[in-house]
Amino acid sequence: MSTARSAVLGRIRAALASAPPQAVEVPRDYHHEPRTGAGNVGRFAETVAEYRARVHRISEPDIATTVLRLVGPDATVVVPADLSPEWVSGLTTLPDAPALSVEQLDRADAVLTACALGIAATGTIVLDAGTGQGRRALTLVPDHHICVVRAEQIVDTVPQAFAALTPARPLTFISGPSATSDIELQRVEGVHGPRTLDVLIV
């Protein structure tokens, strides 16, 4: 360590010793009650769209036809093995059973999943590998993710979401398509996950 650096650090230590910082009281009275009914669906749709995801508000019987419209008749869609068969009627699907390779996932046109819940305040979708969601690779490798979110799965705040989730499960938080920016703030999508995210609010 250089002499100058030692001198500077010594002065800092001496200053802190003579006037230690005051303890900071961190408020913990924020909202953290568990989910008690449906969240604000309209706000969720708005915040999801702000992340450049495409939002579609549909009814249950329209899921399969909406997915077909989004991917086209010649597309191959990866699906978790336990996804509802009514959601993929008329689609060419590639079930993840046995587990698909990375190459197979990369060649697929899209992946269709359910979710654990959605957060209205942040426009975030949470997956926990539950029914209809599959393993994490399914939603990270294909370039197009189509996610079904039921209105009753939407909560208003992040604390509500954490109260409703099981921490021991593999949680994935998705806020719009994968995107990053370089030092010049040039946005690039699809670097760490899907380039396109369609959210079907049922």
Rosetta blueprint (number, residue, H / E / L):
1 M L
2 S L
3 T H
4 A H
5 R H
6 S H
7 A H
8 V H
9 L H
10 G H
11 R H
12 I H
13 R H
14 A H
15 A H
16 L H
17 A H
18 S H
19 A L
20 P L
21 P L
22 Q L
23 A L
24 V L
25 E L
26 V L
27 P L
28 R L
29 D L
30 Y L
31 H L
32 H L
33 E L
34 P L
35 R L
36 T L
37 G L
38 A L
39 G L
40 N L
41 V H
42 G H
43 R H
44 F H
45 A H
46 E H
47 T H
48 V H
49 A H
50 E H
51 Y L
52 R L
53 A L
54 R E
55 V E
56 H E
57 R E
58 I L
59 S L
60 E H
61 P H
62 D H
63 I H
64 A H
65 T H
66 T H
67 V H
68 L H
69 R H
70 L H
71 V H
72 G L
73 P L
74 D L
75 A L
76 T E
77 V E
78 V E
79 V E
80 P L
81 A L
82 D L
83 L L
84 S L
85 P H
86 E H
87 W H
88 V H
89 S L
90 G L
91 L L
92 T E
93 T E
94 L E
95 P E
96 D L
97 A L
98 P L
99 A L
100 L L
101 S L
102 V H
103 E H
104 Q H
105 L H
106 D H
107 R H
108 A L
109 D L
110 A E
111 V E
112 L E
113 T E
114 A L
115 C L
116 A L
117 L E
118 G E
119 I E
120 A L
121 A L
122 T L
123 G L
124 T E
125 I E
126 V E
127 L E
128 D L
129 A L
130 G L
131 T L
132 G L
133 Q L
134 G L
135 R L
136 R H
137 A H
138 L H
139 T H
140 L L
141 V L
142 P L
143 D L
144 H E
145 H E
146 I E
147 C E
148 V E
149 V E
150 R L
151 A H
152 E H
153 Q H
154 I E
155 V E
156 D L
157 T L
158 V H
159 P H
160 Q H
161 A H
162 F H
163 A H
164 A H
165 L L
166 T L
167 P L
168 A L
169 R L
170 P L
171 L L
172 T E
173 F E
174 I E
175 S L
176 G L
177 P L
178 S L
179 A E
180 T E
181 S E
182 D L
183 I L
184 E L
185 L L
186 Q L
187 R E
188 V E
189 E E
190 G L
191 V L
192 H L
193 G L
194 P L
195 R L
196 T E
197 L E
198 D E
199 V E
200 L E
201 I E
202 V L
